[in-house]
Amino acid sequence: MLLHVENMSCQHCVAAVTRALQALDAAAVVHVDLAKQHVLASGNFSAEAAITALNAEDYPASLIDGTA
């Protein structure tokens, strides 16, 4: 799934976003594009769960594309 994630500006943000999604699925694959504010993620979780987890970490997220 492709997500637009706000408030990301540094490697700490990349780590926090990755950690939040891997808390949902330890085997999740997460790729962050800071310039575009995009996160490409695949794992055993729904888009809704990913968005909720990121919002809880103060990274407002929205679904761009449902494909992995």
Beta strands, then each sheet from edge to edge (+ up, - down):
strand 1: 2-5
strand 2: 29-33
strand 3: 38-42
strand 4: 61-65
sheet 1: 2+ 3- 1+ 4-
end
